[in-house]
Amino acid sequence: MKARDMVSWRIAGLLVAIFIIVGLPYLVTLNNLRQTEQTTAWVAHSNAVKAVTYEIAYLVRDSEAAAYRMLAGDGSNVTQMRVDRAGSDVKGLLAQLRDMTRDNPDQQILIGTLDSSVNGRITLMNQATARIEHADIAGGRQSLRDAGDLFKINSTVVSIVKNEDALLASRQAAASHEASTGKLVLAVTALAQLLLLAIIVVASERQVGRRLVAETRESSAVKRSQQILHAVREPIALFDDKLNALLVNTAFSELYQMDADEQAQPLAEIGHGAWNDSVLQQRLRDVLLRDRELWDYDMTQRTIDGEDRHVVVNARRLQQQESDAPTLLLTVSDITARAMVEQKVSELNRQLEGKVSQISDVNRELEAFSYSVSHDLRAPLRHIAGFARKLEHHLGEHVDEKAAHYIEVISSSAQRMALLIDDLLVFSRLGRGALRLQAVDMQTVVEESRAIVESGAQDRRIVWDLEPLPMVIGDENMLRTVWQNLLGNAVKYTAQRDIATIKVTVQQGANGDYEFTVADNGAGFDMQYADKLFGVFQRLHRASEFAGNGIGLANVRRIISRHGGRVWADAELGKGANFHFSLPATDLAGASASTNETRV
């Protein structure tokens, strides 16, 4: 413990001595330098203040002298310019003088007095020149006399100059006092320097021994670093400014089958020409000359074993401590296996693109087929319906009950088939028509759709709960079709409820998209058949229970898909259903309509 305490005290003493002989003189010298600079600055500042003051007085007097010359008949341009100088230049000089003495209230008062006097004299001088121009010589002379008698500036100028001289003298005295203190401190530090030199001489021998120990440890650290370098499986090499090998690790020597201890082998000869690439060698020279790092240079090398290897080369310049010549650190990454995988992935992507193109062609053909079939079916359907009516008219009163039933079945079936064809045409057009994108106020669209579907259920009690809905970008007519289908289904499948409840909500999903929901307390459906909901002409309820063709939800899915969203549903049989669809949020998102909650 005693030895440690002695060492601690010795270190503390050395630090104090170092501060005394280095830090304190530095601070004193720095302070003296600052004082000198400040004194010089104040001298220059005071001289500048006096120079500006004298210049103001000179300009005023020179302008008055020029005015007197005009009284004597000298009306030259030069004389007129001298008269005008006071009015044009003195104002700026006074502003400059105020700014230079902003920290001195006494000077500010004097400058204000000088400003008033100068302005008065300039005013009377201008009056004198005006009278001279009107040939009133006597009046002009009287104005100039009044200017000198009423607005004296000599005493004010002298006071300003004296104040600056007094302020400068006081600051110089303070600087002299600081200099004397600095000399005393420097004398004390000189004694401390002698003491510290004696201590250094004693401690130097011990320091030499410690340095030897540190060098031994450093040598061990270098050896460990070399072991780590050779253990790394990434090929690494160090080259001089001529691209001759200085150091290579084991991985590099194994890859290019060279002796790791062999020195000064040119890069172009390593690996039997594997590095004989003129573009790469030029890039490496640029790294050495211009300190430009080389990142992920992709190349294929044929190594000594005759295999083509796909490698990525990185290089950067290093500066050696013992030499001014730069060195080049080069690393190699063998990505042959990864390149082969990427090639396979690229080939699979091309095949996938071909399949997608084929599927797109098939979809277009199917849409064209459905559109053509729908049109072609209309003519025979009209014939069936028309001839059924003609048959009914032809039989007239002779039709029996069975024949009337047959004719009614033919007519109703033809009518239903016409509706199915119309729905199929709508479905086909939804897939082929171009989207007319614009800003759509979903709140307004929902209100309009609600009014339409509610008009067909005037004798029912329906409670509507509509949350505020945002603006989106989309095709307004198509989105109106979506809401009419979803709200129409909600009204239709709650027909057996005494009080139907329909709720429209919106929230933002994890990816930022808007997710709209239409919830009702209607008949619901069995979730095991949910995958059939959005198919064409797919229904989960009998037509005798709820009317419909099973095309509406298919239209909803097609419209939302074309807008980049998705549709899904969840329900419980007899307890209502929730239909959801998502739309991408846009810059207009968040501009919600006002709250509108209506109870019917």
Steps between C-alpha positions, in 0.01 A plus 500: 500500500788738579662440160172568323450818700849617405432435134168686520664799667780497244255497211296778660815706552606453137157606379508812716851585383407444137202728542718765663773500234278436199142589574550808712755669269274417211203658672704807599646534152159450346352761734781746418446435132131562538567816698741619233253421225223668696712806569595520133137460406395775741771733369381434146140539615569831673695628200214395274247681720712813496557473126126471432431794734760715329369394159147612596632837615711534185209416269274756670762771487601416144137517386462840674819623336365392163177684577701817567669449165159489340427835672811632329363392164667159455213285370709220353405132522793430732382766745145366486626145569691629805185666628296180457756269665394588852141411437584170327795369705463635855185299579675169432808609699284592799330159487844336481618707799196397705562135421869526597418655842187297576649375830584855627194698621699823543617488142148422380373819667775707340439340160131584533593863568738494205226348283259783590759770438614352171143457375422860596804633319427290193139621500607867513771435241242348266284804566791726413570319171132523409503875559818535298337314212218759518758786496437582868868546588437686824252238620741220415782672692274548801399130498867396500572735792203365691624146443837583659346694788209275590648151447857484627674166461860571606444446871303181438770360273768581757298329776456184294873484429588561867267225615662253262849601618401460865340159439808386310732613779305308764505183295872529435558536874302182567700317234829612658385363835416164340844491337675552835302215653596278207871568552473391862325177403765424237774542761329250728458250220870527410590366846246219455659409167839448663344273760317297238816453292670345801206265548504402130867409511436266791191343344640459148703189591192332638302599192755332271449171679124530473527575128697182443223306666239680284695422181505135595125505547452683170704235321273235648194694386639520144550125496143445620373735227688303237355176635149648474572625145608154387204338677244711311348298215449805277797558267687816607818650354710816543679657199745788464453801271640291207240224560765260634390266776613596852284265705238234422304282737461124476160517326641722224807279447286184490250648250773613260759231600782737592754498778371711789859598592594598146551878477478757218310274260309722248122477513479428125706180546303361793277204417649457150321806358187493714559870574609594148203735451601845370180667619537362852869594518413857392231518767749379762753765392224761538450376855871553571536836325164665574393318815184369335365190667404211274174335603364166378685476169341197335719278280556140395844344556643174370717365780789255475267202553329593170166603653323826432426678825262793541665744745433845644806720562522786752803726548600808698816699555697478825780731613799332667639670808861426413475615137340773290410252224137378514399135505198320361283271714315254274231252601338232284159336550427179309130521406497223240229303681290812557532602134375157391203529736423850371516371143250226587273750673518729196406209273208409727385863496503501120296181498259650753461814288415278205237317706354830622481622142323180398254533787432864405430394142265227623317747726457743213369218279258392775371855540460535124325162491258590779425835336440335161286221647292752694430696183434188291255363757279807482353424153373143573378618842294774341355240259402272791333785692332639187362169378376417851295820495377425146400148605306641794318747272438233239334263744305781660203365694569141392812469718459253781654522845799277419587687181474833685740366762746389229487839330552678835805280578644573153450878542637518856800284405570719197474810719735350759745400227489857363591630845785249524631610160480867603690421819760304303545796262549736797753261648687485169501879458641545851806302394553676167419867557776750583507644851420873518698588811406807699453613860192325640320610818398164644268669749291652220500178296378299801224751571379485140513118494312480828223723362465276192482168686280648774240614245408137435443423870284791615274279712790367712681632811873533425752653738801642312832570676742670258845602615683794335670365188815629326581616147655240270627488141293276274228468238195661661239307299664165574535578871135606506415155358698340785308691768163440334565125491627476859233727650232336282605155627492629860144629451391181319640250752358688802144480360397245765607728789248726672770767535787476254838642608756591234834653594771644272849549650856563381845449648859501375679168479860422592617592147314833502214390271142595583282205606124563461241276671124457449352310796138387541290286736342298221491133404881454483651191340708193579872586483589164343337629178661845517731424204192479273364845591690701237462257210281571200137382554595346838235519775484367856122550541200376300335740257169441681656649817691791348480616141812552290724360227827455689696747286521804730787384724693378195472854363620639836806278500591588139467878563701494822769280341537748215551775760782307664301382804344177623158378625417256777213416733426338835165403646308266726186324382195684630704776669594732217795550268798737460625582150840668477697654216827693492623788282847655487534825693600809300617857569134599519436240769399639834278774357196347659146610447302633794348257746165371390311254718134457407235302685186385313 
